[in-house]
Amino acid sequence: MIVSNNADDAITRYLDREGLTDLVQHVEGRDGEDPAFMKPNPRSLHRAIQAIAAHPQDCIFVGDSESDAVAACTADV
């Protein structure tokens, strides 16, 4: 699963180009509705976890920024 502040289309195109699509169960990108929902807001993590029918406590989130860490903590991941 990929959760990103980047757009879904950009992520999907990259995965297709690199032949990685089959390795990713779900892509949750930036919600164009409102930038307030970008990480560190946990909404994208909650939506991704729900999409794969998992529980936050059973997930591990690997990020590369402070906003990723805040999102994971807020989402109880």
Helices and strands as residue ranges (DSSP letters): E 2-3, H 8-18, G 21-23, E 27-28, G 35-37, H 43-51, G 56-58, H 66-74
